[in-house]
Amino acid sequence: MAAAAPGVDTGAPSSDPHPALGRTLTRIGFGSCSKESKPQPIWDAVLASRCDLFMFLGDNIYGDTRDMSVLRAKYAKFAMETGFARLRATTPVVAIWDDHDFGENDAGAEYSPKEESRRIFLEFWGEPAGSPRWDRDGVYASYVFGPPGKRVQVILPDLRYNRTPIVKLDLAGADYEAWAKGKETAGLLVPGPYARNPDPQATMLGERQWQWLERQLEVPADVRLIASSLQVLADFPGWEAWINYARDHQRLIDLIRRKGAKGVVFLSGDTHYAEMSKLDVNVPYTLWDLTSSGLTEVWPVVPPNANRVSEVLREANFGFIDIDWQGPSTRLKLGIVDAAGKTRMSWEIALASLA
């Protein structure tokens, strides 16, 4: 394994004993929301894409329990899934969690078994003894792949372990499900049941993780992939997203600006549909957020998102980032692939525009 760059987590990024941190990445895959009890034909398409790295962005299983024996059993079932096992045996992987593999739907710091769940997560993903991940308030991590001039930094924030409880939308006593069904029948975009948290102390990350993230954005890198379990740029879906915690949302953008962090692209999951979001106002440079969800899960409703710049794909899918390393002319291709292996959406972005 190549030596990590200064300030980078030194734990191996997968159970693979040779994760190849020194390897130049040209194709990176990612996905989220794989229910372990369902068939998972998507892995044939993932394997055919021959990724140099695959990132799991959360809801990797649907634990949804406070019984840790149940959580372990669901991880064990996922481990036996043929396509996933083949991917893990052939491709370096990194992973973060979201609510369902954290242990409870839409949960945060209030989830009482979170510490045991954290240890189960790290054990399942083969985190080596001595990795700094074992000593953190959460499962956040960062890795750098490739030599100088072709360095890709992967940052995996933990949006669960320290998160302030989410605020529910006030519908004046109305039943949310009935209200949403009425909106759908009328052909309207249906926001979710959550509101922005007005408390300036409310947080997604917690202060210790914020300080860690500041240090990560000082690490030399050419491309920075901030792989978030929740959408970063969506405005405002009403479901879980960074925008529910407006101060943290602004703090993240300000941090990129203050640190002069170039090459940032957001990748996200959770939604059970795929889309691209874009923000080009009051930002250090145009920011992009490619959402891929789910590997098995599909959601019939389309929430509002003022920053959406694509269609919404409501089929099983995974995302990819291709990097054409050409020095100052380096280009990124971001896209979404369906279970049949067909690219359904794609965008090309000049790396020089992310500065």
Order of alpha helices (4+ residues) and beta strands (2+ residues): beta-alpha-beta-alpha-alpha-beta-alpha-alpha-beta-beta-beta-alpha-beta-alpha-beta-alpha-beta-beta-beta-beta-beta-beta
